[in-house]
Amino acid sequence: MKEATRTIWAEKFGVPIFEGYGVTETAPVFALNTPMFNKFGAVGRLAPGMEHRLEPVQPCAVCFRRNGAPVWRA
């Protein structure tokens, strides 16, 4: 999200936008920014009760993934 969007929204409505991240499987969010921990361009901290780890993946000749596969649990 552009900084200008965040600024205009806050000026117009008087409330900040808090970014977060979720996928259908986590219904609806597993990480979010909060008033105490709000960082522009970041999805924030894990929601309470959520756990996260990276599982190793096999190298792939046609893909460029070097990290592990993300796994979430609530």
Residue, then its C-alpha position, 0 to 999 in steps of 0.5 A: m500500500k502506498e504511503a499516500t493512501r495511508t495518509i489520505w485515509a487517516e486524514k479523511f476518516g481519523v483512523p489508521i490502516f493496519e496491514g495484515y496477512g491471511v489466506t483462506e486456510t487460516a480464516p481469515v488472518f494469521a498476522l497483523n499490525t496493531p496500534m502498539f506494533n505498526k510498521f509500514g509495509a509489514v504484515g505484522r506479528l502472528a495473531p494470538g494462538m498462531e504458530h509458524r515454521l518453515e518445512p524444508v523442500q526438495p530442490c526444484a530444477v524449474c523453480f527458484r524457491r530457496n526457502g522452506a514451505p510455510v506451515w501455520r497452525a492455530 
